[in-house]
Amino acid sequence: MASDNPGGVTGGGRINICIWGDDEQRMTEFFNALAKGGTVEMPLEKQEWGDAFGGLRDRFGVDWGVNIGTKDA
């Protein structure tokens, strides 16, 4: 996977973990659980490419991306 990182990389050695799925309820539960005690950097919402996507940093400092695709894709 590749993506832009407008904020740049800081602290060295950072990784982003991304998860994809098409079960909106389950993926939203994942997002909300990871966000507890962390920081939502991009709310989980529909994006211009058609999927819902959100980004956050969990309470341990790990960056996550959650993508909810359509079942048609």
PDB file of N, CA, C, O and CB in Angstrom:
ATOM      1  N   MET A   1       0.832  -1.173   0.000  1.00  0.00           N
ATOM      2  CA  MET A   1       0.000   0.000   0.000  1.00  0.00           C
ATOM      3  C   MET A   1       0.873   1.231   0.000  1.00  0.00           C
ATOM      4  O   MET A   1       1.956   1.229   0.585  1.00  0.00           O
ATOM      5  CB  MET A   1      -0.945   0.001   1.194  1.00  0.00           C
ATOM      6  N   ALA A   2       0.420   2.264  -0.640  1.00  0.00           N
ATOM      7  CA  ALA A   2       1.101   3.549  -0.608  1.00  0.00           C
ATOM      8  C   ALA A   2       0.058   4.631  -0.374  1.00  0.00           C
ATOM      9  O   ALA A   2      -1.080   4.527  -0.833  1.00  0.00           O
ATOM     10  CB  ALA A   2       1.897   3.806  -1.927  1.00  0.00           C
ATOM     11  N   SER A   3       0.452   5.642   0.327  1.00  0.00           N
ATOM     12  CA  SER A   3      -0.453   6.771   0.534  1.00  0.00           C
ATOM     13  C   SER A   3       0.359   8.018   0.805  1.00  0.00           C
ATOM     14  O   SER A   3       1.543   7.956   1.136  1.00  0.00           O
ATOM     15  CB  SER A   3      -1.434   6.497   1.697  1.00  0.00           C
ATOM     16  N   ASP A   4      -0.301   9.148   0.658  1.00  0.00           N
ATOM     17  CA  ASP A   4       0.378  10.403   0.945  1.00  0.00           C
ATOM     18  C   ASP A   4       0.461  10.586   2.457  1.00  0.00           C
ATOM     19  O   ASP A   4      -0.297   9.978   3.213  1.00  0.00           O
ATOM     20  CB  ASP A   4      -0.356  11.601   0.278  1.00  0.00           C
ATOM     21  N   ASN A   5       1.373  11.415   2.874  1.00  0.00           N
ATOM     22  CA  ASN A   5       1.541  11.706   4.292  1.00  0.00           C
ATOM     23  C   ASN A   5       1.841  13.196   4.423  1.00  0.00           C
ATOM     24  O   ASN A   5       2.987  13.593   4.634  1.00  0.00           O
ATOM     25  CB  ASN A   5       2.684  10.832   4.933  1.00  0.00           C
ATOM     26  N   PRO A   6       0.786  14.023   4.295  1.00  0.00           N
ATOM     27  CA  PRO A   6       1.026  15.468   4.271  1.00  0.00           C
ATOM     28  C   PRO A   6       1.718  16.008   5.516  1.00  0.00           C
ATOM     29  O   PRO A   6       2.379  17.044   5.448  1.00  0.00           O
ATOM     30  CB  PRO A   6      -0.268  16.181   4.091  1.00  0.00           C
ATOM     31  N   GLY A   7       1.580  15.334   6.639  1.00  0.00           N
ATOM     32  CA  GLY A   7       2.214  15.807   7.860  1.00  0.00           C
ATOM     33  C   GLY A   7       3.681  15.419   7.957  1.00  0.00           C
ATOM     34  O   GLY A   7       4.385  15.869   8.861  1.00  0.00           O
ATOM     35  N   GLY A   8       4.144  14.589   7.033  1.00  0.00           N
ATOM     36  CA  GLY A   8       5.525  14.131   7.084  1.00  0.00           C
ATOM     37  C   GLY A   8       5.701  13.053   8.124  1.00  0.00           C
ATOM     38  O   GLY A   8       4.796  12.786   8.916  1.00  0.00           O
ATOM     39  N   VAL A   9       6.843  12.444   8.123  1.00  0.00           N
ATOM     40  CA  VAL A   9       7.153  11.388   9.082  1.00  0.00           C
ATOM     41  C   VAL A   9       8.023  11.987  10.172  1.00  0.00           C
ATOM     42  O   VAL A   9       9.032  12.636   9.893  1.00  0.00           O
ATOM     43  CB  VAL A   9       7.865  10.174   8.394  1.00  0.00           C
ATOM     44  N   THR A  10       7.624  11.766  11.407  1.00  0.00           N
ATOM     45  CA  THR A  10       8.399  12.272  12.534  1.00  0.00           C
ATOM     46  C   THR A  10       8.719  11.130  13.482  1.00  0.00           C
ATOM     47  O   THR A  10       7.979  10.148  13.542  1.00  0.00           O
ATOM     48  CB  THR A  10       7.636  13.396  13.271  1.00  0.00           C
ATOM     49  N   GLY A  11       9.761  11.242  14.188  1.00  0.00           N
ATOM     50  CA  GLY A  11      10.089  10.265  15.200  1.00  0.00           C
ATOM     51  C   GLY A  11      10.773   9.015  14.676  1.00  0.00           C
ATOM     52  O   GLY A  11      11.192   8.169  15.466  1.00  0.00           O
ATOM     53  N   GLY A  12      10.895   8.881  13.371  1.00  0.00           N
ATOM     54  CA  GLY A  12      11.577   7.727  12.800  1.00  0.00           C
ATOM     55  C   GLY A  12      10.954   6.408  13.181  1.00  0.00           C
ATOM     56  O   GLY A  12      10.418   6.265  14.280  1.00  0.00           O
ATOM     57  N   GLY A  13      11.019   5.466  12.308  1.00  0.00           N
ATOM     58  CA  GLY A  13      10.534   4.128  12.596  1.00  0.00           C
ATOM     59  C   GLY A  13       9.032   4.004  12.723  1.00  0.00           C
ATOM     60  O   GLY A  13       8.547   2.964  13.170  1.00  0.00           O
ATOM     61  N   ARG A  14       8.290   5.002  12.356  1.00  0.00           N
ATOM     62  CA  ARG A  14       6.831   4.949  12.487  1.00  0.00           C
ATOM     63  C   ARG A  14       6.238   4.066  11.399  1.00  0.00           C
ATOM     64  O   ARG A  14       6.764   3.989  10.288  1.00  0.00           O
ATOM     65  CB  ARG A  14       6.220   6.367  12.418  1.00  0.00           C
ATOM     66  N   ILE A  15       5.153   3.412  11.728  1.00  0.00           N
ATOM     67  CA  ILE A  15       4.419   2.620  10.754  1.00  0.00           C
ATOM     68  C   ILE A  15       2.951   3.020  10.799  1.00  0.00           C
ATOM     69  O   ILE A  15       2.481   3.595  11.781  1.00  0.00           O
ATOM     70  CB  ILE A  15       4.589   1.100  11.025  1.00  0.00           C
ATOM     71  N   ASN A  16       2.242   2.713   9.738  1.00  0.00           N
ATOM     72  CA  ASN A  16       0.792   2.860   9.688  1.00  0.00           C
ATOM     73  C   ASN A  16       0.212   1.489   9.429  1.00  0.00           C
ATOM     74  O   ASN A  16       0.674   0.770   8.543  1.00  0.00           O
ATOM     75  CB  ASN A  16       0.344   3.887   8.589  1.00  0.00           C
ATOM     76  N   ILE A  17      -0.785   1.126  10.190  1.00  0.00           N
ATOM     77  CA  ILE A  17      -1.474  -0.140   9.976  1.00  0.00           C
ATOM     78  C   ILE A  17      -2.836   0.189   9.382  1.00  0.00           C
ATOM     79  O   ILE A  17      -3.583   1.002   9.929  1.00  0.00           O
ATOM     80  CB  ILE A  17      -1.608  -0.968  11.311  1.00  0.00           C
ATOM     81  N   CYS A  18      -3.151  -0.442   8.270  1.00  0.00           N
ATOM     82  CA  CYS A  18      -4.429  -0.190   7.603  1.00  0.00           C
ATOM     83  C   CYS A  18      -5.235  -1.473   7.546  1.00  0.00           C
ATOM     84  O   CYS A  18      -4.707  -2.542   7.238  1.00  0.00           O
ATOM     85  CB  CYS A  18      -4.212   0.377   6.181  1.00  0.00           C
ATOM     86  N   ILE A  19      -6.513  -1.356   7.845  1.00  0.00           N
ATOM     87  CA  ILE A  19      -7.401  -2.508   7.737  1.00  0.00           C
ATOM     88  C   ILE A  19      -8.551  -2.156   6.804  1.00  0.00           C
ATOM     89  O   ILE A  19      -9.052  -1.032   6.793  1.00  0.00           O
ATOM     90  CB  ILE A  19      -7.933  -2.941   9.134  1.00  0.00           C
ATOM     91  N   TRP A  20      -8.950  -3.147   6.027  1.00  0.00           N
ATOM     92  CA  TRP A  20     -10.038  -2.986   5.069  1.00  0.00           C
ATOM     93  C   TRP A  20     -11.103  -4.023   5.372  1.00  0.00           C
ATOM     94  O   TRP A  20     -10.812  -5.108   5.875  1.00  0.00           O
ATOM     95  CB  TRP A  20      -9.531  -3.121   3.603  1.00  0.00           C
ATOM     96  N   GLY A  21     -12.340  -3.671   5.058  1.00  0.00           N
ATOM     97  CA  GLY A  21     -13.439  -4.617   5.175  1.00  0.00           C
ATOM     98  C   GLY A  21     -14.687  -4.027   4.548  1.00  0.00           C
ATOM     99  O   GLY A  21     -14.712  -2.854   4.177  1.00  0.00           O
ATOM    100  N   ASP A  22     -15.723  -4.848   4.433  1.00  0.00           N
ATOM    101  CA  ASP A  22     -16.962  -4.335   3.860  1.00  0.00           C
ATOM    102  C   ASP A  22     -18.136  -4.416   4.833  1.00  0.00           C
ATOM    103  O   ASP A  22     -19.263  -4.071   4.477  1.00  0.00           O
ATOM    104  CB  ASP A  22     -17.295  -5.095   2.598  1.00  0.00           C
ATOM    105  N   ASP A  23     -17.877  -4.871   6.060  1.00  0.00           N
ATOM    106  CA  ASP A  23     -18.905  -4.927   7.094  1.00  0.00           C
ATOM    107  C   ASP A  23     -18.864  -3.606   7.864  1.00  0.00           C
ATOM    108  O   ASP A  23     -18.052  -3.422   8.770  1.00  0.00           O
ATOM    109  CB  ASP A  23     -18.691  -6.158   8.055  1.00  0.00           C
ATOM    110  N   GLU A  24     -19.755  -2.698   7.482  1.00  0.00           N
ATOM    111  CA  GLU A  24     -19.715  -1.339   8.044  1.00  0.00           C
ATOM    112  C   GLU A  24     -19.818  -1.322   9.563  1.00  0.00           C
ATOM    113  O   GLU A  24     -19.081  -0.585  10.218  1.00  0.00           O
ATOM    114  CB  GLU A  24     -20.834  -0.506   7.460  1.00  0.00           C
ATOM    115  N   GLN A  25     -20.707  -2.109  10.130  1.00  0.00           N
ATOM    116  CA  GLN A  25     -20.872  -2.115  11.581  1.00  0.00           C
ATOM    117  C   GLN A  25     -19.601  -2.597  12.276  1.00  0.00           C
ATOM    118  O   GLN A  25     -19.133  -1.968  13.225  1.00  0.00           O
ATOM    119  CB  GLN A  25     -22.058  -3.000  11.979  1.00  0.00           C
ATOM    120  N   ARG A  26     -19.054  -3.691  11.813  1.00  0.00           N
ATOM    121  CA  ARG A  26     -17.849  -4.263  12.444  1.00  0.00           C
ATOM    122  C   ARG A  26     -16.642  -3.340  12.302  1.00  0.00           C
ATOM    123  O   ARG A  26     -15.888  -3.149  13.256  1.00  0.00           O
ATOM    124  CB  ARG A  26     -17.525  -5.630  11.828  1.00  0.00           C
ATOM    125  N   MET A  27     -16.459  -2.774  11.121  1.00  0.00           N
ATOM    126  CA  MET A  27     -15.324  -1.875  10.885  1.00  0.00           C
ATOM    127  C   MET A  27     -15.453  -0.602  11.720  1.00  0.00           C
ATOM    128  O   MET A  27     -14.455  -0.079  12.217  1.00  0.00           O
ATOM    129  CB  MET A  27     -15.223  -1.518   9.391  1.00  0.00           C
ATOM    130  N   THR A  28     -16.681  -0.105  11.873  1.00  0.00           N
ATOM    131  CA  THR A  28     -16.906   1.071  12.720  1.00  0.00           C
ATOM    132  C   THR A  28     -16.583   0.745  14.175  1.00  0.00           C
ATOM    133  O   THR A  28     -16.035   1.580  14.895  1.00  0.00           O
ATOM    134  CB  THR A  28     -18.364   1.565  12.593  1.00  0.00           C
ATOM    135  N   GLU A  29     -16.924  -0.466  14.607  1.00  0.00           N
ATOM    136  CA  GLU A  29     -16.574  -0.900  15.967  1.00  0.00           C
ATOM    137  C   GLU A  29     -15.059  -0.934  16.152  1.00  0.00           C
ATOM    138  O   GLU A  29     -14.550  -0.487  17.180  1.00  0.00           O
ATOM    139  CB  GLU A  29     -17.174  -2.290  16.263  1.00  0.00           C
ATOM    140  N   PHE A  30     -14.326  -1.468  15.151  1.00  0.00           N
ATOM    141  CA  PHE A  30     -12.861  -1.463  15.210  1.00  0.00           C
ATOM    142  C   PHE A  30     -12.342  -0.041  15.374  1.00  0.00           C
ATOM    143  O   PHE A  30     -11.527   0.237  16.254  1.00  0.00           O
ATOM    144  CB  PHE A  30     -12.261  -2.107  13.942  1.00  0.00           C
ATOM    145  N   PHE A  31     -12.822   0.857  14.516  1.00  0.00           N
ATOM    146  CA  PHE A  31     -12.369   2.250  14.541  1.00  0.00           C
ATOM    147  C   PHE A  31     -12.608   2.875  15.912  1.00  0.00           C
ATOM    148  O   PHE A  31     -11.708   3.484  16.489  1.00  0.00           O
ATOM    149  CB  PHE A  31     -13.086   3.069  13.456  1.00  0.00           C
ATOM    150  N   ASN A  32     -13.821   2.721  16.426  1.00  0.00           N
ATOM    151  CA  ASN A  32     -14.164   3.327  17.713  1.00  0.00           C
ATOM    152  C   ASN A  32     -13.351   2.728  18.861  1.00  0.00           C
ATOM    153  O   ASN A  32     -12.956   3.452  19.775  1.00  0.00           O
ATOM    154  CB  ASN A  32     -15.653   3.155  17.991  1.00  0.00           C
ATOM    155  N   ALA A  33     -13.097   1.427  18.828  1.00  0.00           N
ATOM    156  CA  ALA A  33     -12.298   0.786  19.876  1.00  0.00           C
ATOM    157  C   ALA A  33     -10.854   1.289  19.837  1.00  0.00           C
ATOM    158  O   ALA A  33     -10.262   1.569  20.879  1.00  0.00           O
ATOM    159  CB  ALA A  33     -12.333  -0.750  19.721  1.00  0.00           C
ATOM    160  N   LEU A  34     -10.288   1.404  18.630  1.00  0.00           N
ATOM    161  CA  LEU A  34      -8.914   1.900  18.499  1.00  0.00           C
ATOM    162  C   LEU A  34      -8.797   3.366  18.923  1.00  0.00           C
ATOM    163  O   LEU A  34      -7.754   3.791  19.420  1.00  0.00           O
ATOM    164  CB  LEU A  34      -8.434   1.738  17.055  1.00  0.00           C
ATOM    165  N   ALA A  35      -9.869   4.132  18.725  1.00  0.00           N
ATOM    166  CA  ALA A  35      -9.847   5.558  19.031  1.00  0.00           C
ATOM    167  C   ALA A  35      -9.918   5.848  20.536  1.00  0.00           C
ATOM    168  O   ALA A  35      -9.527   6.931  20.969  1.00  0.00           O
ATOM    169  CB  ALA A  35     -10.996   6.244  18.329  1.00  0.00           C
ATOM    170  N   LYS A  36     -10.412   4.895  21.338  1.00  0.00           N
ATOM    171  CA  LYS A  36     -10.534   5.127  22.781  1.00  0.00           C
ATOM    172  C   LYS A  36      -9.162   5.411  23.378  1.00  0.00           C
ATOM    173  O   LYS A  36      -8.260   4.575  23.309  1.00  0.00           O
ATOM    174  CB  LYS A  36     -11.187   3.909  23.484  1.00  0.00           C
ATOM    175  N   GLY A  37      -9.013   6.580  23.958  1.00  0.00           N
ATOM    176  CA  GLY A  37      -7.748   6.982  24.564  1.00  0.00           C
ATOM    177  C   GLY A  37      -6.736   7.485  23.553  1.00  0.00           C
ATOM    178  O   GLY A  37      -5.619   7.851  23.919  1.00  0.00           O
ATOM    179  N   GLY A  38      -7.118   7.507  22.281  1.00  0.00           N
ATOM    180  CA  GLY A  38      -6.221   7.975  21.224  1.00  0.00           C
ATOM    181  C   GLY A  38      -6.705   9.285  20.621  1.00  0.00           C
ATOM    182  O   GLY A  38      -7.462  10.030  21.243  1.00  0.00           O
ATOM    183  N   THR A  39      -6.255   9.552  19.399  1.00  0.00           N
ATOM    184  CA  THR A  39      -6.600  10.793  18.712  1.00  0.00           C
ATOM    185  C   THR A  39      -7.089  10.479  17.300  1.00  0.00           C
ATOM    186  O   THR A  39      -6.367   9.885  16.500  1.00  0.00           O
ATOM    187  CB  THR A  39      -5.383  11.755  18.668  1.00  0.00           C
ATOM    188  N   VAL A  40      -8.326  10.886  17.004  1.00  0.00           N
ATOM    189  CA  VAL A  40      -8.849  10.728  15.648  1.00  0.00           C
ATOM    190  C   VAL A  40      -8.274  11.857  14.808  1.00  0.00           C
ATOM    191  O   VAL A  40      -8.496  13.031  15.105  1.00  0.00           O
ATOM    192  CB  VAL A  40     -10.428  10.738  15.623  1.00  0.00           C
ATOM    193  N   GLU A  41      -7.544  11.512  13.773  1.00  0.00           N
ATOM    194  CA  GLU A  41      -6.935  12.511  12.909  1.00  0.00           C
ATOM    195  C   GLU A  41      -7.755  12.752  11.650  1.00  0.00           C
ATOM    196  O   GLU A  41      -7.665  13.820  11.043  1.00  0.00           O
ATOM    197  CB  GLU A  41      -5.535  12.089  12.536  1.00  0.00           C
ATOM    198  N   MET A  42      -8.556  11.763  11.253  1.00  0.00           N
ATOM    199  CA  MET A  42      -9.490  11.909  10.133  1.00  0.00           C
ATOM    200  C   MET A  42     -10.727  11.100  10.496  1.00  0.00           C
ATOM    201  O   MET A  42     -10.650   9.876  10.603  1.00  0.00           O
ATOM    202  CB  MET A  42      -8.854  11.424   8.754  1.00  0.00           C
ATOM    203  N   PRO A  43     -11.860  11.756  10.688  1.00  0.00           N
ATOM    204  CA  PRO A  43     -13.071  11.029  11.069  1.00  0.00           C
ATOM    205  C   PRO A  43     -13.426   9.955  10.037  1.00  0.00           C
ATOM    206  O   PRO A  43     -13.147  10.101   8.847  1.00  0.00           O
ATOM    207  CB  PRO A  43     -14.242  12.004  11.236  1.00  0.00           C
ATOM    208  N   LEU A  44     -14.039   8.890  10.511  1.00  0.00           N
ATOM    209  CA  LEU A  44     -14.481   7.811   9.641  1.00  0.00           C
ATOM    210  C   LEU A  44     -15.730   8.277   8.901  1.00  0.00           C
ATOM    211  O   LEU A  44     -16.817   8.350   9.474  1.00  0.00           O
ATOM    212  CB  LEU A  44     -14.759   6.504  10.451  1.00  0.00           C
ATOM    213  N   GLU A  45     -15.557   8.591   7.615  1.00  0.00           N
ATOM    214  CA  GLU A  45     -16.673   9.088   6.816  1.00  0.00           C
ATOM    215  C   GLU A  45     -16.428   8.802   5.340  1.00  0.00           C
ATOM    216  O   GLU A  45     -15.309   8.496   4.929  1.00  0.00           O
ATOM    217  CB  GLU A  45     -16.879  10.598   7.045  1.00  0.00           C
ATOM    218  N   LYS A  46     -17.489   8.906   4.555  1.00  0.00           N
ATOM    219  CA  LYS A  46     -17.395   8.626   3.122  1.00  0.00           C
ATOM    220  C   LYS A  46     -16.393   9.565   2.462  1.00  0.00           C
ATOM    221  O   LYS A  46     -16.369  10.766   2.732  1.00  0.00           O
ATOM    222  CB  LYS A  46     -18.776   8.759   2.448  1.00  0.00           C
ATOM    223  N   GLN A  47     -15.564   8.990   1.588  1.00  0.00           N
ATOM    224  CA  GLN A  47     -14.523   9.745   0.897  1.00  0.00           C
ATOM    225  C   GLN A  47     -14.845   9.862  -0.586  1.00  0.00           C
ATOM    226  O   GLN A  47     -15.772   9.220  -1.078  1.00  0.00           O
ATOM    227  CB  GLN A  47     -13.152   9.082   1.095  1.00  0.00           C
ATOM    228  N   GLU A  48     -14.086  10.673  -1.290  1.00  0.00           N
ATOM    229  CA  GLU A  48     -14.354  10.924  -2.708  1.00  0.00           C
ATOM    230  C   GLU A  48     -14.207   9.680  -3.570  1.00  0.00           C
ATOM    231  O   GLU A  48     -14.796   9.624  -4.650  1.00  0.00           O
ATOM    232  CB  GLU A  48     -13.433  11.995  -3.221  1.00  0.00           C
ATOM    233  N   TRP A  49     -13.447   8.683  -3.140  1.00  0.00           N
ATOM    234  CA  TRP A  49     -13.291   7.464  -3.938  1.00  0.00           C
ATOM    235  C   TRP A  49     -14.429   6.472  -3.689  1.00  0.00           C
ATOM    236  O   TRP A  49     -14.442   5.396  -4.286  1.00  0.00           O
ATOM    237  CB  TRP A  49     -11.950   6.801  -3.629  1.00  0.00           C
ATOM    238  N   GLY A  50     -15.387   6.816  -2.816  1.00  0.00           N
ATOM    239  CA  GLY A  50     -16.578   5.999  -2.621  1.00  0.00           C
ATOM    240  C   GLY A  50     -16.623   5.184  -1.351  1.00  0.00           C
ATOM    241  O   GLY A  50     -17.707   4.843  -0.879  1.00  0.00           O
ATOM    242  N   ASP A  51     -15.468   4.860  -0.779  1.00  0.00           N
ATOM    243  CA  ASP A  51     -15.420   4.109   0.476  1.00  0.00           C
ATOM    244  C   ASP A  51     -15.474   5.079   1.653  1.00  0.00           C
ATOM    245  O   ASP A  51     -15.265   6.283   1.500  1.00  0.00           O
ATOM    246  CB  ASP A  51     -14.138   3.230   0.549  1.00  0.00           C
ATOM    247  N   ALA A  52     -15.758   4.530   2.821  1.00  0.00           N
ATOM    248  CA  ALA A  52     -15.602   5.302   4.050  1.00  0.00           C
ATOM    249  C   ALA A  52     -14.176   5.043   4.547  1.00  0.00           C
ATOM    250  O   ALA A  52     -13.681   3.918   4.466  1.00  0.00           O
ATOM    251  CB  ALA A  52     -16.694   4.905   5.145  1.00  0.00           C
ATOM    252  N   PHE A  53     -13.529   6.074   5.053  1.00  0.00           N
ATOM    253  CA  PHE A  53     -12.154   5.952   5.543  1.00  0.00           C
ATOM    254  C   PHE A  53     -11.974   6.875   6.733  1.00  0.00           C
ATOM    255  O   PHE A  53     -12.552   7.960   6.789  1.00  0.00           O
ATOM    256  CB  PHE A  53     -11.122   6.286   4.425  1.00  0.00           C
ATOM    257  N   GLY A  54     -11.171   6.432   7.677  1.00  0.00           N
ATOM    258  CA  GLY A  54     -10.810   7.258   8.815  1.00  0.00           C
ATOM    259  C   GLY A  54      -9.408   6.918   9.275  1.00  0.00           C
ATOM    260  O   GLY A  54      -8.929   5.805   9.057  1.00  0.00           O
ATOM    261  N   GLY A  55      -8.752   7.871   9.910  1.00  0.00           N
ATOM    262  CA  GLY A  55      -7.408   7.665  10.410  1.00  0.00           C
ATOM    263  C   GLY A  55      -7.299   8.112  11.851  1.00  0.00           C
ATOM    264  O   GLY A  55      -7.949   9.072  12.263  1.00  0.00           O
ATOM    265  N   LEU A  56      -6.479   7.419  12.614  1.00  0.00           N
ATOM    266  CA  LEU A  56      -6.313   7.767  14.022  1.00  0.00           C
ATOM    267  C   LEU A  56      -4.965   7.302  14.532  1.00  0.00           C
ATOM    268  O   LEU A  56      -4.281   6.501  13.895  1.00  0.00           O
ATOM    269  CB  LEU A  56      -7.431   7.160  14.865  1.00  0.00           C
ATOM    270  N   ARG A  57      -4.601   7.813  15.678  1.00  0.00           N
ATOM    271  CA  ARG A  57      -3.429   7.340  16.423  1.00  0.00           C
ATOM    272  C   ARG A  57      -3.970   6.772  17.728  1.00  0.00           C
ATOM    273  O   ARG A  57      -4.627   7.475  18.496  1.00  0.00           O
ATOM    274  CB  ARG A  57      -2.359   8.504  16.678  1.00  0.00           C
ATOM    275  N   ASP A  58      -3.688   5.486  17.976  1.00  0.00           N
ATOM    276  CA  ASP A  58      -4.232   4.852  19.179  1.00  0.00           C
ATOM    277  C   ASP A  58      -3.480   5.307  20.431  1.00  0.00           C
ATOM    278  O   ASP A  58      -2.531   6.086  20.350  1.00  0.00           O
ATOM    279  CB  ASP A  58      -4.166   3.323  19.051  1.00  0.00           C
ATOM    280  N   ARG A  59      -3.908   4.821  21.561  1.00  0.00           N
ATOM    281  CA  ARG A  59      -3.331   5.265  22.839  1.00  0.00           C
ATOM    282  C   ARG A  59      -1.879   4.856  23.022  1.00  0.00           C
ATOM    283  O   ARG A  59      -1.203   5.350  23.924  1.00  0.00           O
ATOM    284  CB  ARG A  59      -4.141   4.717  23.980  1.00  0.00           C
ATOM    285  N   PHE A  60      -1.387   3.944  22.160  1.00  0.00           N
ATOM    286  CA  PHE A  60       0.010   3.511  22.220  1.00  0.00           C
ATOM    287  C   PHE A  60       0.898   4.246  21.213  1.00  0.00           C
ATOM    288  O   PHE A  60       2.103   4.007  21.143  1.00  0.00           O
ATOM    289  CB  PHE A  60       0.094   2.017  21.976  1.00  0.00           C
ATOM    290  N   GLY A  61       0.274   5.159  20.422  1.00  0.00           N
ATOM    291  CA  GLY A  61       1.031   5.926  19.444  1.00  0.00           C
ATOM    292  C   GLY A  61       1.122   5.282  18.066  1.00  0.00           C
ATOM    293  O   GLY A  61       1.886   5.741  17.217  1.00  0.00           O
ATOM    294  N   VAL A  62       0.345   4.218  17.838  1.00  0.00           N
ATOM    295  CA  VAL A  62       0.335   3.547  16.542  1.00  0.00           C
ATOM    296  C   VAL A  62      -0.708   4.207  15.643  1.00  0.00           C
ATOM    297  O   VAL A  62      -1.836   4.455  16.068  1.00  0.00           O
ATOM    298  CB  VAL A  62       0.042   2.027  16.704  1.00  0.00           C
ATOM    299  N   ASP A  63      -0.324   4.491  14.398  1.00  0.00           N
ATOM    300  CA  ASP A  63      -1.237   5.103  13.435  1.00  0.00           C
ATOM    301  C   ASP A  63      -2.019   4.019  12.703  1.00  0.00           C
ATOM    302  O   ASP A  63      -1.461   3.011  12.269  1.00  0.00           O
ATOM    303  CB  ASP A  63      -0.463   5.988  12.428  1.00  0.00           C
ATOM    304  N   TRP A  64      -3.334   4.251  12.577  1.00  0.00           N
ATOM    305  CA  TRP A  64      -4.235   3.302  11.933  1.00  0.00           C
ATOM    306  C   TRP A  64      -5.036   3.990  10.844  1.00  0.00           C
ATOM    307  O   TRP A  64      -5.392   5.163  10.963  1.00  0.00           O
ATOM    308  CB  TRP A  64      -5.174   2.662  12.962  1.00  0.00           C
ATOM    309  N   GLY A  65      -5.315   3.251   9.784  1.00  0.00           N
ATOM    310  CA  GLY A  65      -6.268   3.657   8.773  1.00  0.00           C
ATOM    311  C   GLY A  65      -7.320   2.564   8.665  1.00  0.00           C
ATOM    312  O   GLY A  65      -6.991   1.379   8.603  1.00  0.00           O
ATOM    313  N   VAL A  66      -8.576   2.963   8.643  1.00  0.00           N
ATOM    314  CA  VAL A  66      -9.677   2.003   8.526  1.00  0.00           C
ATOM    315  C   VAL A  66     -10.465   2.355   7.275  1.00  0.00           C
ATOM    316  O   VAL A  66     -10.965   3.472   7.140  1.00  0.00           O
ATOM    317  CB  VAL A  66     -10.600   2.016   9.802  1.00  0.00           C
ATOM    318  N   ASN A  67     -10.575   1.393   6.356  1.00  0.00           N
ATOM    319  CA  ASN A  67     -11.282   1.619   5.098  1.00  0.00           C
ATOM    320  C   ASN A  67     -12.454   0.649   5.010  1.00  0.00           C
ATOM    321  O   ASN A  67     -12.280  -0.565   5.116  1.00  0.00           O
ATOM    322  CB  ASN A  67     -10.327   1.449   3.877  1.00  0.00           C
ATOM    323  N   ILE A  68     -13.653   1.201   4.816  1.00  0.00           N
ATOM    324  CA  ILE A  68     -14.837   0.378   4.644  1.00  0.00           C
ATOM    325  C   ILE A  68     -15.230   0.441   3.180  1.00  0.00           C
ATOM    326  O   ILE A  68     -15.751   1.450   2.703  1.00  0.00           O
ATOM    327  CB  ILE A  68     -16.007   0.849   5.571  1.00  0.00           C
ATOM    328  N   GLY A  69     -14.971  -0.662   2.467  1.00  0.00           N
ATOM    329  CA  GLY A  69     -15.282  -0.726   1.052  1.00  0.00           C
ATOM    330  C   GLY A  69     -16.715  -1.167   0.822  1.00  0.00           C
ATOM    331  O   GLY A  69     -17.390  -1.639   1.737  1.00  0.00           O
ATOM    332  N   THR A  70     -17.163  -1.010  -0.391  1.00  0.00           N
ATOM    333  CA  THR A  70     -18.494  -1.465  -0.742  1.00  0.00           C
ATOM    334  C   THR A  70     -18.437  -2.941  -1.069  1.00  0.00           C
ATOM    335  O   THR A  70     -17.408  -3.431  -1.534  1.00  0.00           O
ATOM    336  CB  THR A  70     -19.067  -0.661  -1.925  1.00  0.00           C
ATOM    337  N   LYS A  71     -19.501  -3.644  -0.839  1.00  0.00           N
ATOM    338  CA  LYS A  71     -19.539  -5.075  -1.126  1.00  0.00           C
ATOM    339  C   LYS A  71     -19.504  -5.332  -2.622  1.00  0.00           C
ATOM    340  O   LYS A  71     -19.218  -6.451  -3.046  1.00  0.00           O
ATOM    341  CB  LYS A  71     -20.784  -5.711  -0.514  1.00  0.00           C
ATOM    342  N   ASP A  72     -19.791  -4.313  -3.433  1.00  0.00           N
ATOM    343  CA  ASP A  72     -19.790  -4.446  -4.883  1.00  0.00           C
ATOM    344  C   ASP A  72     -18.375  -4.463  -5.462  1.00  0.00           C
ATOM    345  O   ASP A  72     -18.149  -4.987  -6.553  1.00  0.00           O
ATOM    346  CB  ASP A  72     -20.586  -3.318  -5.504  1.00  0.00           C
ATOM    347  N   ALA A  73     -17.427  -3.886  -4.722  1.00  0.00           N
ATOM    348  CA  ALA A  73     -16.064  -3.737  -5.255  1.00  0.00           C
ATOM    349  C   ALA A  73     -15.320  -5.040  -5.303  1.00  0.00           C
ATOM    350  O   ALA A  73     -14.165  -5.077  -5.726  1.00  0.00           O
ATOM    351  CB  ALA A  73     -15.283  -2.755  -4.434  1.00  0.00           C
TER     352      ALA A  73
END
